[in-house]
């Protein structure tokens, strides 16, 4: 795998500004529990944040596997 492949994988990896982090903070009560009523009222936001997080996880997973493949020991 060449450097251009890594650059391509990096280019398609979404930014790390994940909405799920901010949204979770907004939907968490002071006691640490999730406000299910507030989450239900913002269902569309929750679904979009989850999809964004999944996209990020998939992209970084591909990058991780590419890096592992590149660094794996080779037999001579």
Helices and strands as residue ranges (DSSP letters): H 3-12, H 19-27, H 36-41, H 43-71
